[in-house]
Amino acid sequence: MERLAERIVAELPERLAGYRELLATDGIIMPGAVSALAAVQQTEHLIATVVTGNLRGSEDVRTGLEGGARVIAIASGTTTGEQLRAAGAQHVLPDLTSASTLLRLIDQVQAP
């Protein structure tokens, strides 16, 4: 499993680069996403991680939980906040426009 993870990390940048033009012309950046990720990245004890669940939000929440993650979900796609909570998300936000709210929730899920 560790070798697979290392391979994925090594190959991901090259594979994603192939989508750069498509994302530049057709991609949508969620309002607040850039500033929210910057705030997380500037916080020393956090590792910025993004998992998109545009199509199967509830399954993505369950997968995160099974992997040991604490899940803060964003109800911006086809999955409702109620569905994300029912799947086990500790918190659900409607969007990422408040980086301070996101950081507060991250601190809450990290607390013992």
KARA-V757440 format. One line per field, one symbol per residue. phi: phi as a letter, one per 40 degrees, with the letter a starting at -180 (. if undefined). A space follows every 10 residues. Layout:
phi: ???
This chain:
phi: .ccccccccc cddcccdcbd cccccbcbcc dgcccccccc cccdcbbcbb bcbcbbdccc cccdcccgcc bbcbcbbccc dcccccchcc abbcabcbcc cdcccccccc cc
